[in-house]
Amino acid sequence: MVARTRNGAGPTDDGQIVRQTSTRSYGLLGRWPILRNTDFLLLWSGQTVSVLGNQVSSIALPLLVLALTGSAAQAGAVSAVRLVPYTVLFLPAGAMIDRWNRRVVMMLADTLRGVALGAVPIAFFSGHLAIWLLYTAVLAEGTGFVFYTIAQIASLPRIVANEQLAPATAMNEGSHSFGTLVGPGLGGWIVSMGRTIVSGAIVGVSVDAISYFASVLSLAFIRTSFQAHRTAATAAPLVQQIRSGLTFLLRHPHLRVLALLGANIGLFIIPADLAAIVLSRNELHFSAQVIGLIFSAGGLGALIGSAVAPWFKRRFKLSHVTYLAVTVEGLSVAAMAVTSSAVVLGAGMLVETMMIPIYNVSQATYRLRLIPDELQGRVNSVIRLFPVASQPAGVAVAGVLIGVVGPRPVLAVIAAGLIASSLLVRLTSLRNV
């Protein structure tokens, strides 16, 4: 790859000329040059709006199903169906995105999500809302999420320069953190403003549908190409393309370790939240408001982590950031396992979630720079599949164990598992990165 110049124009790896502007500026724009990248800001703003809308509907949809059917099982089933495409489609979606136009994929994915959820209020006001439509809507929404997410990750190195990958990834992490912190509360408020739970939930679903169309609009104004020039290899059979992505990952020692770490973190982090809820409610008898504040501290921690992640990326090696983040996560969960204080639980949640974006930004920046453009979709889909696939197993096992031995021993096992996972950095070639 030819190095890009500080000023003027520099050639990219596929021969395109990309305009480079001087990094000398004043104030915030000087410290964060990415804020002058209009195309990225369009991409990021659309994603932020759609993430917030998604978090609103994550509250509104289960409440809608519960109000319509009176069945907690049905409400849980709708939430579960929303996750099915995550595990089923990640691998083929990655290969498809590497052969298709990524911007078109993202626009179609968000259009699908907007239409699917928009059908719910239309059916309600026309008197034809049925439970099968809700299942269909969330299945389509989950499918759109998979294609949009992988295409967005694969496109990032084309939208921003190498030196902007870390702050760009941090801003993406910040969007998710902000959505997680604000979205559920906003969703609950929107639902409560309705004359009934059903009417309020319909408004919440409508907000999510509108957010996806706003994302489509932002994508339409982006001028940069989302992928390099396609070669004959992208016309290979789908199974062969998936295999090539897996082969690239398995042959690269550092990516193998990062994939394994992702599986371990997915296996432990979500069950830690479940154990913390059970500990707070059943053993410590905290009120719902106190439990809400504890988990709000987690959302605040994620925002802080997103803000400071580029600083860690600039000053420390990937191995150091990874070892620090995973070890501190383990120690935070250990503190939660032995405390009876809501303040300590909240602090543990804050520190634990703060480490997640710090780790994510460093490892995502590393792999985005390492993976060739024509393999971005496939390899990133495999890496993301590991934590996504391990989460259901982790939650299921943790739920059984909590019922048998209680939440504190489970938190202790999770803490030990995270600290042991950090040893992958010390015992593998990742220690040299």
N, C-alpha and C positions, 0 to 999 in steps of 0.2 A: 504494500500500500504506500502511495506517495504521501509524504507528510503535508499537512495543510499549513498554509502560511498564516502569519499573524494578521496581516492586512491584505486587502485585495482579494484575489480568487485563488482557489487551490483545487486541483483535480482529485476526485474520489477514486475508489478502486475500480469503478466501472467506466471511468473516463468522463463522467459528467463534471462540469465546472460548477462549483458551489461558491457563492459569494461569502467571503469572510469579512467581518467588520472588526474594527479595532476594539480591543477589550478595554481601552481607556475611556472611562466615563466617571460620572460623579454619583455619589449617594448609593442607593440600593441597586440601581442598574449597573453600577460599576462593580459592586461586590457579587452580584448575581447576573452575569451577562445573559443567562437564559431568559430573563424577563424581557429581553429585546427580541426574542425568537417568536414572531407572531404565529407561525404555524404550530409550534408546540403549545403556545397559550390557548389557541383554539382547540387543539386536541385535549388539553388538560381541563379546560373549563367545561367542555362537553362531558367529559368523563366525570368530573366532580358533581355536576348536576344529576347525571344518571345514577351515580353511586348513592347520592342522597335520596333520590326517588326510590331506589331499590330498598334502602333501609326503611323508608316509610312503609312500603308495601309488605316488608317482612313482618311488620306488626299488624298491618291492616288485614292482610289475607287470612292468617289464622283466626283472627277475631271475627272476620266475616263468615268463615266456614263454621266456627263454633256457634255463632248466632243463628245461622241458617239451619244447622243440623243438630245442635246440642251435643255433638259428639267430639270429645277430645281426641279420640282415635282418628277421626276424619281430619281434624285440624292438623294433627301430626303427620298424617299421610300426605296431605297437600304439601307440607313443608318438605317432606322426604322426596316426593316426586320432583320437586324443583331442583334437587341435588343429583338426580339420576344422570342427566347428561354430563355432569362433571366427570364422572368416572368412565362412562361409556364412550364419549365422543372426543376426549382429549387427544388421543393418538391419531385417529383419522383426521380430525380437524387440523392438527398441526401440518400434516402432509398436504391437505387441500389448500391451506392458506399459503404454503410455499409455491403452489402452482397457479393460484388465482391472484387477482388484483386485490391487495390487502385493503385499500380504502373502500372499494366496492363491497367487500365482505363485511367490513365494519358498518357501513351504511345500511346494508341489507339486514344485518344482525340486529341493529337497533330499531330498524323499521319493523322487523318481526316482533321484537319485544313490545314496541309501542302498540302495534295492531292487536297482539294477543291480549294484552292487559286492557287496552281500550275497548275490546269486545265485552268485557265484564260489565262496566257501567251501562253500555248500550243495551245489553241483554236485561239488566236490572230494570231500566226505565221502560223497556218494552214489555216487561212482564214475562220474560223467557229465561231468566237466570236459573241454571241447573248446576248441580255439583260436577257433572262431567265436563262442563265448560270451564270450571275453575281448574280441574286437573289438566285439561288441555292447555289452558293459558299458562300455567306455571311450567309445564313441560316445554312449551315453546319459549318461554322467557329464559329458562335454564339453558336451552339449546343456543339461543342468541348470545347469552353470556359467555359460553365457551368459545364460540367463534370470534366474538368481539375481543375478548381478553387476550387470546393467543395472537390475533392479528395486531393488536395494539402493542404488545410486547415486542413482537418481531419487527414492527415498523419503527420503533423508537430510535435505533441507530441511524435510520435514514432521515429522521426529522431533526435530530440534534447532532452536533459535533461530538467527537469522543470526549472532549473535556467537559461537555455539558451532560454526559450520561448520569453522573452521580446526582447532581441537583435535580435533573429531570425525574429520575427514579424516586428521589426523596419527595418531590412534589406529588407524584402519583401515590406514594405511601401516605402522604399527608391527606390526600383526598379521601382515601379509604378510612383513615383514622378519624377525620372530621365527620364522615358519614356515619361511622359507628358510634361516635360520641353524640351527635346531634339528631341523627335520623330516627332512632327508636322513640326518643322523647317527642320529636315533632310528629311522628306517626301517631303516638298515643294522644297527643293534643288534638290532631286533626280528627281522629275517630271520636273523641269526646265532644267535639263541637257539633256533631250530627244530632238530629232529633232522636235517632235510635242508633244502636251499635252498627246495624246494617248500613244505614244511610251514611254514617260517618266513615265506615270502612270503604264504602264505594268511592267516596271523595279521595281517600288515601290511595286507592288503586289508580284512580284517575290522575292524581299527581304524578305517580310513577310513570304512567303511560306518556304523559306530556313531557316528562324529563328525557325520555328516549328520543322523542322527535326533536327536542332541543339539541341533543347530541348529534343527530343526523345533520341538522342545519349547520352546526359548527364544523363538521367534517367536510361539508360541501365547499367551504371557503378556504380549505388548506390547499396550497399550491404545490408543495413538495411531493415528489414521487415517493410512494411508500415502500418500494422495493427496487432492487437493481434489475438490470436487464436479464430476462429469463433465458436459460439455455435449454438444449434438448433434453437434459437430465430431468427437467421438471415435467416432461411428458411421459416419464416412466410409469409403470403400473403403481397403483396406490400402495399395495403391500410392499413393493420394492422400495418405495420412497420412505415408508414408515421404518423399514429395516435399516435404511441408510442413516436415518436419524438416531436409531438405537445404537447402531454400530459406532457412529461418531462419539456418542456419549460413553459407551462402554470401553472404548479404546483410549479415552482421555482420563488419566488417573485422577486429576483434580475434579473434573465434573462428576466422576463416579462417587467421590467422597461427598461432594455437595448434594448429590441426589440422595445418598444414604442419610445424610444429616437432615435433609428435608423430610424424609420419611419418619425419622425419629422425632423431630420436632412436632410434626403433625400428629404423631402417635400420643404425645404427652401433653401438649399445650391445651387443647380443647378439653380433655378429661380433667385438667387442673381447674378449669372454670367450673365444671360440673361439681367436683369435689368441694370447691370453695362455697358454692351455693348451698349444698347440703350441710356443710359444717356451719355456715352462718345461720341457716334456718332451723335445722333440727337439733343441733347440739348447743349452739350459743344463743338461739332464740332471738336473733336480731329481727327488727321489723323490716317490712318490705322497703321502706324508705331508706333505711340504713344499708340494706343490701344493694339498693340502687346506687347509693353514693359510693360504695366500695367498687362497683363495676364502672361507675363514671370515672373513678380515679384511673382505672385501666384505660379508658378512652383518652384521658388527659395524658397518660404516659405514652401512648402511641403517637399523639401529636408532638410531644416533646422529642421523642425518638426520631420522628420524621424531620424535625427542624435541625437536630444536631448531627444526623447521619452523614451529611456531606463532609462535615468537619472530621469525623472519624475516618471516612474514606480517604481524605487527603493526607492525613497524618500517620496512619497505621497500615501495615500490611493486612491483606485479607485474612491470613492465618491468625494474626493477633486479634482482629475484630471478631472473628468467628469464635475463637476460644473464649474471649472475654464475654461476648453476648450469651453464649450457651451456658457458660459457668455461672454467670450472674443470674440468669433465668432459674437455674437449678437452686441456687442459694436463696432466691426470693421465694420459691415454692416451699423450700425447707422451713423458712421463717413462718410462712402461712400454716404449715403443718403443726407447729408447736404453740401458736399464740391463741389467746382468747380475747384479744383486743381488736375492735373494729378498725382502729387507727392503723395497727400493724398489718391487718389484712389488706386495707386499702393501699398502704405503702408498698406492700409486697406485690399487689396487683399492678400498681403504677410502674414499679421498677421492672417487673417481668415483661409487661407489654411495651415498655420503652425500648427494651433490647431487641424486640422483633424487627422494627423498621431499620434499626442500626445494622443488624445482620443482613436484612433483605437488600438494602441499598448497596452494600459492599459486594455481596455475592452476585447480585443481578447485574451490576455494572461490569464486574469481571467477566461474566459469561457472555454478555451482550457484545463486548469487545472481542471475545475469543471466537465465537461461533460465526462462520461465514453467513452472509446474507441469505443465500439460497437454502440454508438449513435452519434459520432462526425459528421458524414455526415448528418444525418437527422436534428439534432438540429441546426447545423451551417447553413444548407440550409434554414431553417425557418427564422433564425435571419437575414441572408443576403437578404431574400426575401422582408422584410419590407422596407428597404431603396430603393431597386431596384424598387419595385412596386409603391412606393410613388412618385418617380421622375417624371414619365410622367404626373401624375395628377398635380404636382406642377408647372411644366413648362407650361402646357396647361392653367391653371388658371392664372398664372402670365402673360402669353402672352396676354390674354384677358384684364386683369386689366391694364397692361402697356398701351394698346391701348386706354383705357377709361380715366384713371387718370394720366398716365405718370409714368416714372420709379422711381422718388423720393418717392412718397407715397408707392409704392410697396416695395422699399428697407426698408422703415420705418416699414411696416407691417412685413417683414421678420425678421428685427432686433428684434421687439417686440416678434415675435413668438419664436425665438431662446432663448431669455432671459427667456421667460415664460417656455420653455422646460427645462431650467436648474433647475427650481423649482421642477421638478420631483425628483431630487436628495434630496432636502430638505424635501419633503413631503412624501417620501416613505421609505421603509426599506433599500434602497440603501445607505442612509446616514450613515449606520453602517458598510459598507464594505470598 
